[in-house]
Amino acid sequence: MRENIFDIVRSLMLTLLILLFLEVINTTIMPMIGLSRYNLAFNVLIVLFIGFKVNSSYQALYIFIVQYFHSFFTVEGWEIGTIAGILICIIISYMKEILHFINFLTTIFVTYIFQLVWFSVAAGLIYLKTENLSYVSDKFWRFVIEALIMSVLAPWFFMLLERIWKVEDDSSLNKSF
């Protein structure tokens, strides 16, 4: 990825436009078809992509911007997602050398594992904030299904984001096609 300010702003704006489109679908169309209890967290996929693929010293700022933008569509707020996203990116930075998205199955598996870590961090913070374990356990059973769906969508979503962010590395999913 190039570190030109214009390229960064353009990539971030395109990513936010995609997030806007997906959040509108998530909050309007899904309840209309009877899926009001499920919420596909595309913001988590974007943050995971930033952690895995975008090599920048501004990762925390990108995560904050994505989570703040996502907070317009949720009641959970931006702070829990930002803390969880930054912690996930710290873990990813330590494991980056052993994680390679060489095929769709590894992408699905790694994305699912990191979504479980994301949920654990966010659920722990929500529990500390509310001291209500029933909310966390109810959310967990929906999360298992949501995370599985998001993990299956992750390879195609990452390929799209690789093109937007102009990521060129050996583990690029765009080389698979």
N, C-alpha and C positions, 0 to 999 in steps of 0.2 A: 504494500500500500504506500502510496506517495503521501508525504507530509505537507503538501501544499494546502494552505488554509481554504482556498476556494474548493478544492476537491473534498476536503473534510466537511465543510458546510453543505456542499451539494449532496454528498453521501448521507449525511445526517438528516437533511431535509427530506430526501427521497425515502429514507427509512421511516421517518415520522409520518410521511404521507401514507405509506403502506400500513403502518400501525393504526393510523386514523381510520383507514378503510376497513381494516380487520376488526377494530374495536366497534365501529358502527354496525357491522354485520353481527358481531357478537352480542351487542346490546339491543338490537332491533329485530333482526330476522330470526335469530335462534329462539327467542321467546315466542315469536309468532308461530313457529312450528312445534312448540311444546317443549323446548329444551331450556326453560328459564332457569333451572337450577345449575346448569353447566356453564362454565366460563372457560373458554380456551385461552390460555395465557400466552399470547404471541409476544408479549413484552419479555417474557422469560426466555423465549427462543432468541430474541434480538440481543438480550444481555449475554446469553451463552455464546452467541456468535461473536460479539465484541470481545468476550474473554478468550475465545479460541483463536480467532483469526485476525483481529485488529491489534497490531503492535503499536501502541501509542502510550505516551505518558499521560494522556488525558482520558484514559479509560473510565476512571471514576466520574469524570464530568459527563461523558457520554451516557453512562448508566444513570446518573441523576436526571439527565434530560429525558431519557426514555421513560424512566419511572415517574417523573413528574407529569409528563404527557399522558401516561397511562392512568394516572390518578384522577384525571378528568372523567374517567369512565368507571370508576370503582369507589367503594366506600372505605377500602382498607388503607388508603393513603400512600404517599410516595416514600415515606421514611423506612418502612419495614422492607419494601422491595429494594430500596437503594442499599441498605445495610446488607441484606441477603445477597444482592448482586455483587457488591464489592468483595464480600467474603468468598463467594464462589469464584470470582476472578483471581483472588489471591491463591486459592487452591489450584485453579487451572494453571496459573503461572508456574507453580511448582511441578505440575504434572505435564506441562506442554510438550516436553521432549518425548514422552512415551505415548501420547495421544495423537493418533493420526486418523483422519477420516478418509481411509482409502476405499471404502465401499459403503453401501447404504446400511448394511446390518451393523457395522461398528458405529456408525453415526447414530442410528436408532438406539442402540444399547447405551452408549456413552451419554447421549442426551437424556435418556430416561434416568440413569443413575444421578446425573447432576440435577435433574428436576426433583428427585427425591431428597437430595441434599438441600436444595432451595426450599422445599416444603418444610424440612426439619428445622432449618434456621428461622423461617418465617413463622412457623407454628410455635416454636419456642419463644419468639418475641411477642407473638399475640398472647400466648399463655401468660407471660410475665406482665403484660399490659392489662389483661382482663381477669386473670386467675379463673378462667372458665374452661375446663377441659372438654366439656361436651361440645362446644363450638369447634374446637380443634379436631376432635374425633369425627364429628359429622362431616367436616370439610375434608378429612383424609380420605374417606371412602369415595367421595366424588373426585378427588384429586387423582386417585389411582387410574380412573378411566380417562380423565382429561389428559394426564401426563402420557398415557399410552397413545392416545390420538395425536398429541403434539409431537411425540417422538417419531411416529410414523410419518408425519408431515415434515419433520426437521430436515431430511436430506434435500428436498426440493426447495424449502424455505432458505436453507443455507446456500444453495446454488444461486438463488436469486440475489441474496445479500452479497455473495462473493462478487457478482457482476457489478452491483451497485458500489461496493467499497473498493473495487478493483484489487482484490486480493489475489496474489500470485505466489503460491507455495506448492510444495510437493504433495501435500495432502488435500489439494483442492478437489472438490467433488465434480467440478466442471470438467476435469480431465477424464472422469469416468465415462462421460458421454461422448 
